[in-house]
């Protein structure tokens, strides 16, 4: 019953974590980041956010540029470093 609230809080904390590194994310970008961290494919992300795969890829390209990463592996490393920095 409370899952959407928990998910929303997680989204906000992920966006807050990224913002702590000086990067502001738009709500859609924060949503994409959350879905990427769940290791969803582009097709799965597209279905969840009701966009075409092409549009989803365009949003991902913008997100990657904002985070200065080139792919999902670099994104995961970036997020891991942020989590580690916050927890140290």
PAPA-817539 format. One record per residue (C-alpha): residue number from 1; z, y, x. Coordinates in nm, 3 decimals. Example, Ala and Ser with C-alpha at 12.3 -4.5 7.8 and 13.67 -1.06 7.14 Angstrom:
2
<num->1	pz->0.780	py->-0.450	px->1.230> $
<num->2	pz->0.714	py->-0.106	px->1.367> $
//
This chain:
88
<num->1	pz->0.000	py->0.000	px->0.000> $
<num->2	pz->0.079	py->0.242	px->0.284> $
<num->3	pz->-0.207	py->0.134	px->0.508> $
<num->4	pz->-0.424	py->0.445	px->0.452> $
<num->5	pz->-0.130	py->0.668	px->0.546> $
<num->6	pz->-0.065	py->0.464	px->0.860> $
<num->7	pz->-0.436	py->0.471	px->0.949> $
<num->8	pz->-0.448	py->0.848	px->0.894> $
<num->9	pz->-0.145	py->0.898	px->1.119> $
<num->10	pz->-0.313	py->0.684	px->1.385> $
<num->11	pz->-0.631	py->0.893	px->1.356> $
<num->12	pz->-0.429	py->1.211	px->1.395> $
<num->13	pz->-0.240	py->1.080	px->1.696> $
<num->14	pz->-0.562	py->0.969	px->1.866> $
<num->15	pz->-0.720	py->1.309	px->1.799> $
<num->16	pz->-0.399	py->1.476	px->1.922> $
<num->17	pz->-0.404	py->1.263	px->2.235> $
<num->18	pz->-0.761	py->1.367	px->2.312> $
<num->19	pz->-0.679	py->1.730	px->2.231> $
<num->20	pz->-0.396	py->1.714	px->2.486> $
<num->21	pz->-0.666	py->1.670	px->2.750> $
<num->22	pz->-0.829	py->1.996	px->2.637> $
<num->23	pz->-1.097	py->1.845	px->2.413> $
<num->24	pz->-1.120	py->1.942	px->2.047> $
<num->25	pz->-1.274	py->1.682	px->1.819> $
<num->26	pz->-1.424	py->1.743	px->1.481> $
<num->27	pz->-1.286	py->1.522	px->1.201> $
<num->28	pz->-1.599	py->1.303	px->1.206> $
<num->29	pz->-1.571	py->1.263	px->1.583> $
<num->30	pz->-1.206	py->1.161	px->1.553> $
<num->31	pz->-1.306	py->0.909	px->1.287> $
<num->32	pz->-1.578	py->0.767	px->1.513> $
<num->33	pz->-1.337	py->0.746	px->1.804> $
<num->34	pz->-1.092	py->0.550	px->1.592> $
<num->35	pz->-1.367	py->0.307	px->1.488> $
<num->36	pz->-1.488	py->0.271	px->1.846> $
<num->37	pz->-1.137	py->0.184	px->1.957> $
<num->38	pz->-1.140	py->-0.093	px->1.697> $
<num->39	pz->-1.444	py->-0.228	px->1.888> $
<num->40	pz->-1.677	py->-0.201	px->1.589> $
<num->41	pz->-2.051	py->-0.217	px->1.645> $
<num->42	pz->-2.282	py->0.073	px->1.557> $
<num->43	pz->-2.389	py->-0.119	px->1.245> $
<num->44	pz->-2.028	py->-0.173	px->1.137> $
<num->45	pz->-1.940	py->0.191	px->1.201> $
<num->46	pz->-2.245	py->0.306	px->1.004> $
<num->47	pz->-2.143	py->0.094	px->0.707> $
<num->48	pz->-1.785	py->0.222	px->0.714> $
<num->49	pz->-1.881	py->0.590	px->0.726> $
<num->50	pz->-2.189	py->0.560	px->0.504> $
<num->51	pz->-2.441	py->0.693	px->0.757> $
<num->52	pz->-2.759	py->0.546	px->0.899> $
<num->53	pz->-2.736	py->0.374	px->1.235> $
<num->54	pz->-2.952	py->0.651	px->1.386> $
<num->55	pz->-2.720	py->0.926	px->1.263> $
<num->56	pz->-2.420	py->0.729	px->1.386> $
<num->57	pz->-2.580	py->0.697	px->1.731> $
<num->58	pz->-2.641	py->1.073	px->1.735> $
<num->59	pz->-2.274	py->1.140	px->1.658> $
<num->60	pz->-2.171	py->0.891	px->1.927> $
<num->61	pz->-2.392	py->1.066	px->2.183> $
<num->62	pz->-2.222	py->1.398	px->2.103> $
<num->63	pz->-1.877	py->1.235	px->2.124> $
<num->64	pz->-1.959	py->1.074	px->2.459> $
<num->65	pz->-2.075	py->1.411	px->2.596> $
<num->66	pz->-1.754	py->1.579	px->2.479> $
<num->67	pz->-1.546	py->1.311	px->2.648> $
<num->68	pz->-1.771	py->1.309	px->2.957> $
<num->69	pz->-1.840	py->0.935	px->2.930> $
<num->70	pz->-2.168	py->0.745	px->2.918> $
<num->71	pz->-2.079	py->0.431	px->2.725> $
<num->72	pz->-1.807	py->0.241	px->2.541> $
<num->73	pz->-1.660	py->0.091	px->2.858> $
<num->74	pz->-1.612	py->0.438	px->3.006> $
<num->75	pz->-1.470	py->0.556	px->2.673> $
<num->76	pz->-1.212	py->0.276	px->2.678> $
<num->77	pz->-1.120	py->0.363	px->3.038> $
<num->78	pz->-1.088	py->0.731	px->2.942> $
<num->79	pz->-0.860	py->0.649	px->2.647> $
<num->80	pz->-0.654	py->0.406	px->2.855> $
<num->81	pz->-0.599	py->0.677	px->3.116> $
<num->82	pz->-0.487	py->0.920	px->2.845> $
<num->83	pz->-0.246	py->0.667	px->2.694> $
<num->84	pz->-0.111	py->0.589	px->3.040> $
<num->85	pz->-0.068	py->0.959	px->3.121> $
<num->86	pz->0.122	py->1.024	px->2.798> $
<num->87	pz->0.348	py->0.721	px->2.844> $
<num->88	pz->0.441	py->0.790	px->3.206> $
//
